[in-house]
Amino acid sequence: MKTKLQLSKNVTMNKPDEKRQRMQVRTVVTGHNAKRRAVFVRDEKVDGMPIPGLGELAFLWNADEPATYPNAGNNPAARGIFPPLGGIRFIIGTYLPGDFIAPEPTPEMHLEDGDELGGANAGFHRTDTTDFGVVLSGNLALQLDDGAEVSLSPGDVLIENGTRHRWRVVGNVPATMASFIIGAQRR
């Protein structure tokens, strides 16, 4: 049996048998035609990708370099969750309740001793990015490395400036956040 959780009119998560979330995000993209006129390029559903230890991410726009215009509106090829200097990621993530969110580390994540999965500080990390997030549903807590913590509810905005932090879902329902991530330079 499938039930649907409507986050907004354009973000839907299917809950097959209440075991695993399946996210689809309607994404409308504009671009330029050969005459440099504005055109609609795509209107499609982007599927979320399950990420063990995290939940699910829908990668909506990913670039490893600054945009140039005019362009055809094609989603640039990019690898990894976190962008390099000048790159961007636009994602919507659904995070599952439980302990601190601790996905498998990626090469872009800077970890300290004990930050690894199963470690005393599991989930702590920092990246060379500035992250702009808006909570769409559920509640999240962000904890910094000194133990300070803030709770975020739907409509709250977070600007995370390359600091060491970790996340957890507050309550027993998933939380969803839209994030725009820009690659930054650490000095």
VOVEXBA-329832 format. One line per 4 residues: number of its first residue (from 1); for each residue x, y negated, z of N, C-alpha, C, O, CB. Coordinates in Angstrom, 3 decimals, padded with zeros to 6 digits. Glycine has a CB too. Layout:
BEGIN
NUM> X,Y,Z,X,Y,Z,X,Y,Z,X,Y,Z,X,Y,Z | ...
end
This chain:
BEGIN
1> 000.835,001.177,000.000,000.000,000.000,000.000,000.879,-001.239,000.000,001.829,-001.326,000.779,-000.950,000.001,001.206 | 000.572,-002.204,-000.868,001.329,-003.435,-000.920,000.490,-004.578,-000.378,-000.693,-004.706,-000.693,001.790,-003.731,-002.349 | 001.120,-005.402,000.438,000.483,-006.632,000.880,001.384,-007.772,000.456,002.584,-007.577,000.264,000.231,-006.640,002.429 | 000.823,-008.956,000.308,001.608,-010.105,-000.111,001.640,-011.143,000.985,000.646,-011.389,001.667,001.049,-010.705,-001.394
5> 002.793,-011.741,001.137,002.973,-012.848,002.054,003.221,-014.063,001.186,004.236,-014.118,000.492,004.151,-012.596,003.075 | 002.335,-015.030,001.201,002.463,-016.221,000.365,003.212,-017.288,001.146,002.693,-017.811,002.131,001.071,-016.744,-000.092 | 004.439,-017.620,000.713,005.234,-018.649,001.367,004.873,-020.023,000.827,004.797,-020.990,001.585,006.729,-018.377,001.179 | 004.658,-020.113,-000.442,004.168,-021.300,-001.124,003.547,-020.760,-002.397,003.564,-019.549,-002.616,005.319,-022.384,-001.408
9> 003.006,-021.614,-003.235,002.375,-021.066,-004.428,003.381,-020.480,-005.406,002.991,-019.787,-006.346,001.568,-022.133,-005.114 | 004.688,-020.746,-005.200,005.687,-020.270,-006.136,006.691,-019.284,-005.542,007.584,-018.826,-006.254,006.414,-021.427,-006.692 | 006.569,-018.947,-004.267,007.439,-017.955,-003.641,006.545,-016.889,-003.031,005.768,-017.172,-002.119,008.380,-018.603,-002.558 | 006.653,-015.679,-003.527,005.827,-014.582,-003.039,006.739,-013.439,-002.647,007.708,-013.133,-003.342,004.791,-014.129,-004.107
13> 006.419,-012.813,-001.528,007.161,-011.623,-001.121,006.170,-010.478,-001.026,005.144,-010.579,-000.353,007.911,-011.842,000.241 | 006.487,-009.399,-001.702,005.688,-008.190,-001.586,006.264,-007.354,-000.470,007.483,-007.246,-000.335,005.653,-007.397,-002.919 | 005.399,-006.760,000.334,005.843,-005.933,001.451,005.394,-004.494,001.210,004.348,-004.082,001.712,005.287,-006.471,002.805 | 006.188,-003.715,000.433,005.799,-002.334,000.200,005.878,-001.526,001.485,006.944,-001.407,002.089,006.680,-001.705,-000.875
17> 004.766,-000.982,001.892,004.676,-000.128,003.074,005.300,-000.771,004.310,005.727,-000.059,005.219,005.346,001.199,002.802 | 005.361,-002.083,004.363,005.889,-002.829,005.510,007.363,-002.526,005.819,007.856,-002.930,006.873,005.054,-002.527,006.728 | 008.075,-001.826,004.927,009.462,-001.450,005.213,010.463,-002.450,004.650,011.408,-002.816,005.349,009.752,-000.074,004.651 | 010.292,-002.898,003.427,011.275,-003.744,002.792,010.590,-004.879,002.052,009.591,-004.671,001.364,012.148,-002.933,001.843
21> 011.130,-006.075,002.198,010.592,-007.245,001.534,011.076,-007.275,000.092,012.184,-006.832,-000.208,010.997,-008.533,002.277 | 010.264,-007.784,-000.774,010.630,-007.955,-002.180,010.219,-009.359,-002.563,009.027,-009.659,-002.624,009.948,-006.874,-003.112 | 011.174,-010.216,-002.821,010.897,-011.611,-003.109,010.932,-011.859,-004.615,011.756,-011.288,-005.330,011.904,-012.518,-002.390 | 010.031,-012.716,-005.086,010.048,-013.222,-006.448,009.793,-014.718,-006.372,008.868,-015.163,-005.693,008.985,-012.499,-007.354
25> 010.625,-015.502,-007.078,010.501,-016.956,-007.056,010.292,-017.442,-008.481,011.116,-017.187,-009.360,011.757,-017.625,-006.414 | 009.186,-018.143,-008.705,008.957,-018.736,-010.023,009.963,-019.861,-010.213,010.090,-020.746,-009.366,007.485,-019.262,-010.172 | 010.675,-019.818,-011.334,011.710,-020.784,-011.633,011.453,-021.375,-013.017,011.434,-020.654,-014.015,013.113,-020.135,-011.554 | 011.260,-022.677,-013.066,011.045,-023.402,-014.316,012.304,-024.210,-014.594,012.767,-024.960,-013.734,009.771,-024.329,-014.242
29> 012.866,-024.058,-015.805,014.124,-024.695,-016.162,013.929,-025.567,-017.405,013.294,-025.155,-018.376,015.225,-023.634,-016.404 | 014.491,-026.786,-017.352,014.490,-027.659,-018.526,015.886,-027.695,-019.131,016.862,-027.297,-018.495,014.019,-029.090,-018.154 | 015.967,-028.170,-020.350,017.239,-028.325,-021.049,017.045,-029.286,-022.212,016.082,-030.051,-022.254,017.780,-026.952,-021.547 | 017.973,-029.232,-023.149,017.926,-030.121,-024.314,017.951,-029.280,-025.590,018.647,-028.267,-025.661,019.118,-031.133,-024.296
33> 017.186,-029.709,-026.597,017.230,-029.024,-027.887,018.320,-029.645,-028.753,019.060,-030.516,-028.296,015.854,-029.096,-028.602 | 018.419,-029.198,-030.001,019.467,-029.680,-030.904,019.373,-031.179,-031.152,020.374,-031.809,-031.494,019.394,-028.943,-032.225 | 018.183,-031.763,-030.984,017.997,-033.212,-031.181,018.167,-033.974,-029.875,017.869,-035.166,-029.797,016.609,-033.501,-031.773 | 018.656,-033.266,-028.832,018.885,-033.845,-027.511,017.598,-034.301,-026.826,017.609,-035.214,-026.000,019.831,-035.008,-027.625
37> 016.508,-033.660,-027.180,015.219,-033.939,-026.555,014.999,-032.944,-025.430,015.463,-031.805,-025.494,014.061,-033.871,-027.590 | 014.289,-033.382,-024.400,013.984,-032.504,-023.269,013.011,-031.412,-023.697,012.026,-031.669,-024.389,013.398,-033.313,-022.092 | 013.314,-030.179,-023.266,012.452,-029.039,-023.556,012.396,-028.139,-022.325,013.312,-028.133,-021.502,012.963,-028.249,-024.801 | 011.305,-027.379,-022.211,011.246,-026.323,-021.209,011.968,-025.120,-021.796,011.654,-024.678,-022.901,009.759,-025.971,-020.808
41> 012.925,-024.598,-021.062,013.743,-023.492,-021.539,013.224,-022.164,-021.014,013.156,-021.179,-021.750,015.195,-023.688,-021.126 | 012.856,-022.141,-019.730,012.404,-020.902,-019.100,011.328,-021.189,-018.079,011.295,-022.254,-017.462,013.573,-020.170,-018.441 | 010.460,-020.231,-017.915,009.467,-020.198,-016.845,009.352,-018.727,-016.486,008.644,-017.968,-017.146,008.054,-020.838,-017.280 | 010.064,-018.328,-015.419,010.185,-016.905,-015.122,010.199,-016.657,-013.627,010.368,-017.580,-012.830,011.443,-016.334,-015.756
45> 010.022,-015.408,-013.262,010.143,-014.978,-011.871,011.552,-014.438,-011.674,012.018,-013.594,-012.440,009.062,-013.898,-011.503 | 012.221,-014.928,-010.646,013.549,-014.446,-010.286,013.369,-013.510,-009.100,012.798,-013.895,-008.080,014.538,-015.634,-009.949 | 013.857,-012.280,-009.235,013.758,-011.287,-008.170,014.819,-011.528,-007.112,015.946,-011.920,-007.415,013.891,-009.874,-008.738 | 014.436,-011.286,-005.860,015.399,-011.312,-004.778,016.258,-010.069,-004.816,015.842,-009.029,-005.326,014.698,-011.434,-003.432
49> 017.460,-010.181,-004.274,018.387,-009.060,-004.216,018.602,-008.696,-002.752,019.019,-009.548,-001.968,019.741,-009.404,-004.918 | 018.325,-007.440,-002.361,018.561,-007.039,-000.974,020.040,-007.142,-000.614,020.903,-006.715,-001.380,018.064,-005.611,-000.739 | 020.324,-007.708,000.551,021.685,-007.839,001.053,021.711,-007.150,002.429,021.109,-007.658,003.375,022.137,-009.369,001.143 | 022.397,-006.003,002.556,022.437,-005.304,003.847,022.946,-006.217,004.962,023.897,-006.974,004.770,023.327,-004.055,003.750
53> 022.308,-006.139,006.114,022.694,-006.943,007.263,022.182,-008.362,007.226,022.465,-009.144,008.134,024.157,-006.966,007.378 | 021.431,-008.716,006.190,020.979,-010.092,006.012,019.484,-010.140,005.753,018.723,-010.685,006.552,021.734,-010.761,004.863 | 019.076,-009.574,004.649,017.687,-009.645,004.192,017.682,-009.595,002.685,018.016,-008.574,002.084,016.976,-010.930,004.706 | 017.295,-010.720,002.065,017.180,-010.756,000.613,017.488,-012.159,000.121,017.081,-013.142,000.741,015.772,-010.311,000.155
57> 018.208,-012.255,-000.995,018.535,-013.550,-001.591,018.066,-013.589,-003.039,018.248,-012.630,-003.789,020.055,-013.826,-001.508 | 017.463,-014.706,-003.421,017.128,-014.968,-004.821,018.077,-016.063,-005.294,017.998,-017.205,-004.841,015.604,-015.391,-005.002 | 018.974,-015.705,-006.206,019.933,-016.656,-006.764,019.251,-017.390,-007.912,019.010,-016.805,-008.967,021.244,-015.937,-007.248 | 018.938,-018.673,-007.710,018.145,-019.420,-008.669,018.983,-020.207,-009.669,018.597,-020.343,-010.830,017.236,-020.349,-007.944
61> 020.116,-020.722,-009.234,021.012,-021.454,-010.146,022.412,-021.376,-009.577,022.617,-021.671,-008.399,020.564,-022.954,-010.335 | 023.375,-020.986,-010.389,024.737,-020.756,-009.917,025.726,-021.284,-010.942,025.669,-020.913,-012.114,024.984,-019.254,-009.647 | 026.624,-022.142,-010.509,027.655,-022.657,-011.403,028.960,-022.769,-010.632,028.972,-023.117,-009.451,027.245,-024.032,-012.003 | 030.056,-022.471,-011.314,031.368,-022.587,-010.689,032.085,-023.875,-011.085,033.244,-024.078,-010.721,032.222,-021.393,-011.055
65> 031.404,-024.743,-011.826,031.982,-026.031,-012.213,030.858,-027.062,-012.333,029.686,-026.691,-012.395,032.775,-025.911,-013.560 | 031.203,-028.348,-012.364,030.167,-029.377,-012.473,029.382,-029.253,-013.784,029.911,-028.797,-014.798,030.796,-030.770,-012.371 | 028.134,-029.660,-013.744,027.273,-029.615,-014.925,027.634,-030.730,-015.905,028.123,-031.785,-015.501,025.796,-029.727,-014.515 | 027.394,-030.493,-017.185,027.544,-031.512,-018.222,026.260,-031.543,-019.042,025.585,-030.526,-019.201,028.793,-031.226,-019.134
69> 025.933,-032.728,-019.561,024.699,-032.891,-020.342,025.003,-033.596,-021.647,025.960,-034.369,-021.692,023.637,-033.679,-019.544 | 024.255,-033.380,-022.704,023.117,-032.467,-022.746,023.579,-031.012,-022.720,024.711,-030.694,-023.084,022.270,-032.728,-023.993 | 022.678,-030.143,-022.284,022.957,-028.707,-022.353,021.663,-027.966,-022.650,020.571,-028.530,-022.580,023.597,-028.193,-021.027 | 021.810,-026.698,-022.981,020.659,-025.887,-023.393,019.816,-025.413,-022.217,018.755,-024.823,-022.423,021.129,-024.692,-024.182
73> 020.270,-025.661,-020.978,019.505,-025.223,-019.812,019.765,-023.792,-019.422,018.964,-023.183,-018.713,018.058,-025.397,-020.065 | 020.876,-023.246,-019.876,021.238,-021.875,-019.507,021.870,-021.873,-018.123,022.657,-022.760,-017.793,022.206,-021.254,-020.550 | 021.526,-020.876,-017.314,022.103,-020.731,-015.985,023.563,-020.310,-016.161,023.831,-019.222,-016.671,021.301,-019.687,-015.117 | 024.513,-021.159,-015.743,025.928,-020.805,-015.928,026.290,-019.528,-015.179,025.711,-019.210,-014.140,026.829,-021.952,-015.460
77> 027.242,-018.821,-015.722,027.717,-017.602,-015.061,028.529,-017.985,-013.837,029.351,-018.900,-013.893,028.564,-016.727,-016.031 | 028.304,-017.299,-012.749,029.054,-017.560,-011.526,029.061,-016.292,-010.697,028.099,-015.524,-010.704,028.446,-018.751,-010.724 | 030.157,-016.080,-009.982,030.284,-014.891,-009.153,030.292,-015.285,-007.694,030.763,-016.364,-007.334,031.552,-014.106,-009.505 | 029.775,-014.420,-006.864,029.844,-014.617,-005.418,028.743,-015.506,-004.876,028.130,-016.288,-005.603,031.164,-015.199,-005.053
81> 028.507,-015.366,-003.580,027.473,-016.151,-002.908,027.912,-017.589,-002.738,027.095,-018.502,-002.859,027.133,-015.545,-001.550 | 029.190,-017.808,-002.460,029.674,-019.145,-002.161,030.472,-019.700,-003.335,031.305,-018.990,-003.899,030.528,-019.134,-000.890 | 030.233,-020.967,-003.717,030.896,-021.535,-004.887,032.298,-022.056,-004.588,032.616,-022.375,-003.442,030.059,-022.648,-005.451 | 033.144,-022.142,-005.632,034.441,-022.783,-005.473,034.259,-024.311,-005.474,033.147,-024.806,-005.663,035.418,-022.338,-006.606
85> 035.334,-025.038,-005.265,035.311,-026.493,-005.280,034.611,-026.990,-006.547,034.990,-026.630,-007.661,036.747,-027.062,-005.191 | 033.585,-027.822,-006.358,032.837,-028.380,-007.484,031.703,-027.505,-007.982,030.872,-027.959,-008.768,033.762,-028.644,-008.604 | 031.655,-026.252,-007.536,030.591,-025.352,-007.953,029.367,-025.501,-007.064,029.426,-026.134,-006.010,031.078,-023.910,-007.937 | 028.251,-024.909,-007.501,027.001,-024.986,-006.743,026.308,-023.629,-006.717,026.529,-022.780,-007.581,026.066,-026.050,-007.346
89> 025.474,-023.450,-005.716,024.547,-022.321,-005.650,023.224,-022.869,-005.144,023.196,-023.692,-004.229,025.090,-021.162,-004.719 | 022.134,-022.416,-005.735,020.798,-022.730,-005.238,020.117,-021.397,-005.018,019.881,-020.646,-005.964,019.980,-023.656,-006.238 | 019.800,-021.101,-003.756,019.245,-019.797,-003.401,018.068,-019.967,-002.445,017.951,-020.975,-001.749,020.326,-018.898,-002.767 | 017.218,-018.975,-002.431,016.217,-018.842,-001.379,016.509,-017.510,-000.711,016.611,-016.475,-001.371,014.725,-018.920,-001.942
93> 016.640,-017.552,000.604,016.960,-016.344,001.361,015.879,-016.022,002.357,015.323,-016.909,003.003,018.285,-016.494,002.074 | 015.584,-014.737,002.476,014.681,-014.249,003.508,015.523,-013.414,004.462,016.188,-012.462,004.055,013.483,-013.415,002.900 | 015.481,-013.788,005.741,016.338,-013.185,006.751,015.483,-012.376,007.711,014.395,-012.799,008.101,017.147,-014.262,007.509 | 015.988,-011.209,008.088,015.213,-010.270,008.886,015.436,-010.470,010.388,016.527,-010.853,010.809,015.568,-008.845,008.496
97> 014.402,-010.211,011.192,014.543,-010.311,012.648,015.539,-009.285,013.170,015.801,-008.267,012.530,013.183,-010.119,013.336 | 016.077,-009.568,014.325,017.030,-008.664,014.960,018.148,-009.457,015.592,017.980,-010.622,015.952,017.594,-007.660,013.950 | 019.300,-008.806,015.725,020.462,-009.487,016.280,020.941,-010.547,015.300,020.264,-010.843,014.315,021.596,-008.481,016.598 | 022.094,-011.109,015.569,022.640,-012.117,014.665,022.806,-011.529,013.275,023.181,-010.366,013.123,023.986,-012.652,015.188
101> 022.528,-012.330,012.272,022.626,-011.914,010.878,024.101,-011.728,010.552,024.895,-012.655,010.708,021.956,-012.958,009.915 | 024.467,-010.540,010.104,025.871,-010.242,009.844,026.006,-009.413,008.579,026.116,-008.189,008.646,026.500,-009.506,011.034 | 025.999,-010.077,007.418,026.201,-009.327,006.175,027.662,-008.891,006.050,028.522,-009.346,006.805,025.787,-010.181,004.949 | 027.927,-008.018,005.102,029.312,-007.647,004.803,030.064,-008.918,004.444,029.547,-009.740,003.687,029.393,-006.589,003.639
105> 031.273,-009.101,004.966,032.054,-010.296,004.623,032.387,-010.336,003.137,032.566,-009.297,002.501,033.343,-010.344,005.444 | 032.467,-011.543,002.595,032.889,-011.751,001.212,034.234,-012.478,001.246,034.604,-013.032,002.281,031.813,-012.569,000.392 | 034.967,-012.485,000.136,036.272,-013.158,000.127,036.192,-014.654,000.460,037.172,-015.231,000.932,036.919,-012.983,-001.227 | 035.041,-015.284,000.220,034.903,-016.718,000.490,034.644,-017.025,001.959,034.731,-018.183,002.369,033.785,-017.290,-000.344
109> 034.334,-016.027,002.746,034.040,-016.226,004.166,035.331,-016.168,004.977,036.127,-015.240,004.828,033.033,-015.162,004.674 | 035.530,-017.160,005.828,036.686,-017.170,006.720,036.227,-016.616,008.065,035.335,-017.174,008.704,037.295,-018.620,006.869 | 036.844,-015.514,008.487,036.480,-014.860,009.737,037.633,-014.942,010.731,038.800,-015.028,010.348,036.089,-013.392,009.487 | 037.283,-014.913,012.013,038.272,-014.835,013.078,038.155,-013.462,013.711,037.209,-012.728,013.421,038.075,-015.971,014.137
113> 039.099,-013.102,014.570,039.041,-011.806,015.249,037.718,-011.665,015.995,037.313,-012.568,016.727,040.231,-011.644,016.227 | 037.049,-010.535,015.808,035.784,-010.265,016.470,034.562,-010.684,015.670,033.439,-010.383,016.072,035.763,-010.946,017.779 | 034.755,-011.387,014.521,033.626,-011.838,013.710,033.078,-010.740,012.804,031.975,-010.869,012.273,034.037,-013.025,012.872 | 033.835,-009.666,012.625,033.429,-008.609,011.712,032.197,-007.869,012.241,031.827,-008.006,013.407,034.584,-007.627,011.490
117> 031.570,-007.084,011.362,030.411,-006.295,011.751,030.746,-005.440,012.965,031.767,-004.752,012.976,029.934,-005.413,010.584 | 029.905,-005.477,013.975,030.124,-004.703,015.189,031.064,-005.369,016.179,031.244,-004.867,017.288,030.658,-003.364,014.835 | 031.671,-006.498,015.797,032.578,-007.206,016.693,031.820,-008.025,017.721,030.605,-008.197,017.621,033.505,-008.105,015.900 | 032.540,-008.526,018.705,031.925,-009.314,019.787,031.253,-010.582,019.270,030.299,-011.068,019.878,032.975,-009.685,020.827
121> 031.738,-011.118,018.162,031.190,-012.346,017.583,030.597,-012.087,016.202,030.680,-012.943,015.321,032.275,-013.424,017.494 | 029.999,-010.912,016.008,029.480,-010.516,014.696,028.597,-011.608,014.099,027.720,-012.164,014.761,028.690,-009.206,014.807 | 028.854,-011.891,012.846,028.057,-012.868,012.117,028.699,-014.240,012.028,028.353,-015.016,011.136,026.724,-012.995,012.755 | 029.627,-014.566,012.925,030.302,-015.863,012.828,031.148,-015.899,011.558,031.784,-014.912,011.189,031.186,-016.127,014.086
125> 031.141,-017.047,010.902,031.944,-017.260,009.705,031.971,-018.752,009.393,031.215,-019.536,009.966,031.382,-016.447,008.499 | 032.840,-019.120,008.491,032.795,-020.457,007.913,033.160,-020.324,006.452,033.857,-019.389,006.058,033.754,-021.449,008.654 | 032.692,-021.254,005.658,033.004,-021.289,004.238,033.415,-022.708,003.877,033.089,-023.658,004.589,031.792,-020.816,003.376 | 034.124,-022.844,002.780,034.538,-024.159,002.301,033.418,-024.726,001.433,033.569,-024.919,000.226,035.886,-024.077,001.504
129> 032.279,-024.989,002.099,031.093,-025.493,001.410,030.342,-026.473,002.308,030.493,-026.477,003.529,030.170,-024.328,000.991 | 029.531,-027.299,001.662,028.508,-028.075,002.357,027.185,-027.445,001.952,026.877,-027.337,000.765,028.572,-029.634,001.997 | 026.401,-027.029,002.948,025.140,-026.322,002.708,023.982,-027.204,003.143,023.969,-027.735,004.254,025.106,-024.962,003.462 | 023.017,-027.351,002.255,021.790,-028.100,002.550,020.659,-027.084,002.586,020.367,-026.455,001.569,021.514,-029.242,001.477
133> 020.013,-026.909,003.739,018.964,-025.908,003.869,017.660,-026.497,004.359,017.653,-027.429,005.162,019.403,-024.819,004.798 | 016.553,-025.952,003.873,015.207,-026.319,004.329,014.502,-025.032,004.719,014.365,-024.125,003.898,014.399,-027.106,003.216 | 014.054,-024.944,005.960,013.328,-023.756,006.411,011.922,-023.799,005.815,011.193,-024.775,005.993,013.274,-023.680,007.981 | 011.551,-022.739,005.111,010.234,-022.652,004.478,009.225,-021.919,005.349,008.052,-022.291,005.394,010.345,-021.958,003.137
137> 009.681,-020.874,006.043,008.785,-020.125,006.924,009.605,-019.427,007.999,010.810,-019.224,007.848,007.944,-019.095,006.121 | 008.939,-019.067,009.078,009.610,-018.412,010.188,010.463,-019.395,010.976,010.395,-020.605,010.764,010.466,-017.265,009.683 | 011.260,-018.861,011.881,012.115,-019.687,012.729,013.514,-019.105,012.768,013.690,-017.892,012.883,011.539,-019.800,014.153 | 014.508,-019.977,012.671,015.909,-019.581,012.688,016.632,-020.311,013.805,016.271,-021.433,014.160,016.579,-019.865,011.330
141> 017.648,-019.676,014.354,018.534,-020.339,015.304,019.927,-020.336,014.694,020.392,-019.321,014.175,018.519,-019.630,016.713 | 020.584,-021.485,014.765,021.953,-021.628,014.295,022.830,-021.828,015.520,022.591,-022.729,016.325,022.099,-022.819,013.280 | 023.855,-020.978,015.659,024.758,-021.073,016.795,026.146,-021.458,016.289,026.641,-020.895,015.313,024.802,-019.735,017.588 | 026.769,-022.427,016.969,028.130,-022.839,016.633,029.123,-022.097,017.503,028.739,-021.432,018.465,028.303,-024.359,016.798
145> 030.407,-022.209,017.165,031.418,-021.398,017.853,031.606,-021.742,019.316,032.189,-020.951,020.058,032.721,-021.538,017.160 | 031.124,-022.917,019.764,031.235,-023.247,021.191,030.017,-022.794,021.989,029.912,-023.083,023.181,031.425,-024.745,021.365 | 029.076,-022.068,021.324,027.877,-021.572,021.991,026.674,-022.482,021.855,025.559,-022.075,022.184,028.160,-021.362,023.426 | 026.868,-023.712,021.376,025.726,-024.613,021.165,024.802,-024.005,020.118,025.259,-023.414,019.140,026.202,-026.038,020.721
149> 023.495,-024.155,020.335,022.512,-023.541,019.448,021.350,-024.491,019.220,020.953,-025.227,020.124,022.009,-022.209,020.028 | 020.806,-024.474,018.010,019.626,-025.258,017.690,018.633,-024.348,016.973,019.016,-023.499,016.168,019.990,-026.501,016.817 | 017.331,-024.543,017.284,016.274,-023.786,016.623,015.702,-024.623,015.492,015.515,-025.832,015.627,015.161,-023.379,017.627 | 015.428,-023.960,014.373,014.876,-024.616,013.185,013.544,-023.973,012.832,013.415,-022.749,012.840,015.863,-024.528,011.985
153> 012.558,-024.802,012.522,011.206,-024.363,012.181,010.866,-024.821,010.771,011.609,-025.616,010.196,010.171,-024.909,013.198 | 009.754,-024.341,010.190,009.388,-024.742,008.838,009.373,-026.266,008.681,008.808,-026.997,009.495,008.024,-024.168,008.475 | 010.017,-026.707,007.602,010.127,-028.129,007.301,011.410,-028.755,007.816,011.790,-029.836,007.366,008.959,-028.857,007.876 | 012.094,-028.091,008.761,013.359,-028.625,009.278,014.452,-028.480,008.227,014.471,-027.527,007.448,013.771,-027.900,010.588
157> 015.365,-029.455,008.226,016.484,-029.494,007.288,017.784,-029.357,008.061,017.938,-029.935,009.138,016.473,-030.805,006.457 | 018.708,-028.601,007.518,020.036,-028.447,008.094,021.065,-028.838,007.050,020.962,-028.449,005.887,020.271,-026.994,008.591 | 022.062,-029.613,007.473,023.223,-029.891,006.636,024.416,-029.334,007.392,024.797,-029.842,008.446,023.388,-031.444,006.324 | 024.997,-028.284,006.837,026.060,-027.533,007.502,027.361,-027.851,006.774,027.511,-027.526,005.596,025.766,-025.979,007.507
161> 028.303,-028.488,007.473,029.525,-029.023,006.881,030.753,-028.157,007.128,031.688,-028.596,007.798,029.777,-030.395,007.411 | 030.769,-026.958,006.609,031.939,-026.098,006.686,032.344,-025.681,008.086,033.511,-025.371,008.325,033.068,-026.772,006.053 | 031.396,-025.670,009.018,031.707,-025.310,010.402,031.537,-023.810,010.622,030.832,-023.136,009.871,030.813,-026.094,011.378 | 032.188,-023.302,011.653,032.047,-021.882,012.027,030.699,-021.735,012.726,030.397,-022.465,013.670,033.242,-021.392,012.966
165> 029.891,-020.783,012.253,028.528,-020.635,012.748,028.021,-019.221,012.489,028.655,-018.424,011.798,027.597,-021.667,012.090 | 026.848,-018.937,013.071,026.122,-017.709,012.758,024.638,-017.965,012.947,024.233,-018.911,013.623,026.601,-016.522,013.649 | 023.832,-017.096,012.330,022.378,-017.232,012.300,021.707,-016.072,013.010,022.265,-014.980,013.120,021.879,-017.325,010.864 | 020.480,-016.334,013.495,019.585,-015.252,013.894,018.155,-015.733,013.688,017.860,-016.925,013.775,019.832,-014.815,015.384
169> 017.283,-014.779,013.415,015.859,-015.068,013.288,015.264,-015.081,014.686,015.524,-014.181,015.485,015.136,-014.021,012.371 | 014.474,-016.091,014.980,013.789,-016.204,016.267,012.388,-015.624,016.082,011.643,-016.071,015.209,013.734,-017.707,016.773 | 012.032,-014.652,016.880,010.719,-014.015,016.763,010.811,-012.701,016.014,011.900,-012.187,015.760,009.735,-014.943,016.061 | 009.650,-012.166,015.665,009.619,-010.843,015.048,009.142,-010.850,013.600,008.776,-009.802,013.069,008.739,-009.941,015.848
173> 009.141,-012.013,012.954,008.798,-012.090,011.533,009.994,-012.674,010.775,010.748,-013.472,011.331,007.507,-012.960,011.306 | 010.170,-012.283,009.514,011.284,-012.821,008.735,011.205,-014.343,008.630,010.138,-014.938,008.782,011.301,-012.201,007.338 | 012.347,-014.951,008.370,012.424,-016.391,008.134,012.957,-016.612,006.724,013.813,-015.865,006.251,013.334,-017.099,009.200 | 012.448,-017.637,006.060,012.861,-017.945,004.699,013.382,-019.373,004.638,012.776,-020.299,005.178,011.693,-017.746,003.709
177> 014.531,-019.534,003.958,015.146,-020.848,003.834,015.655,-021.044,002.411,016.258,-020.141,001.831,016.295,-021.015,004.851 | 015.411,-022.233,001.849,015.983,-022.625,000.568,017.287,-023.354,000.865,017.336,-024.218,001.740,014.991,-023.526,-000.266 | 018.350,-023.000,000.129,019.662,-023.596,000.373,020.324,-024.022,-000.925,020.312,-023.299,-001.922,020.560,-022.617,001.119 | 020.901,-025.214,-000.885,021.721,-025.731,-001.976,023.127,-025.839,-001.417,023.351,-026.545,-000.434,021.190,-027.127,-002.527
181> 024.081,-025.143,-002.036,025.433,-025.027,-001.504,026.419,-025.628,-002.507,026.396,-025.296,-003.693,025.787,-023.539,-001.199 | 027.279,-026.510,-002.016,028.277,-027.156,-002.869,029.673,-026.781,-002.385,029.964,-026.886,-001.193,028.093,-028.701,-002.873 | 030.535,-026.347,-003.295,031.916,-026.022,-002.948,032.669,-027.275,-002.546,032.601,-028.294,-003.234,032.622,-025.330,-004.120 | 033.391,-027.202,-001.430,034.102,-028.364,-000.890,035.575,-028.013,-000.688,035.975,-026.856,-000.811,033.463,-028.834,000.451
185> 036.361,-029.021,-000.380,037.783,-028.834,-000.139,038.086,-029.007,001.328,037.725,-030.019,001.928,038.611,-029.807,-000.972 | 038.754,-028.018,001.913,039.161,-028.097,003.313,040.580,-028.644,003.360,041.458,-028.177,002.635,039.069,-026.699,004.018 | 040.799,-029.633,004.214,042.144,-030.240,004.325,042.790,-029.870,005.617,043.918,-030.286,005.885,042.079,-031.754,004.208
end
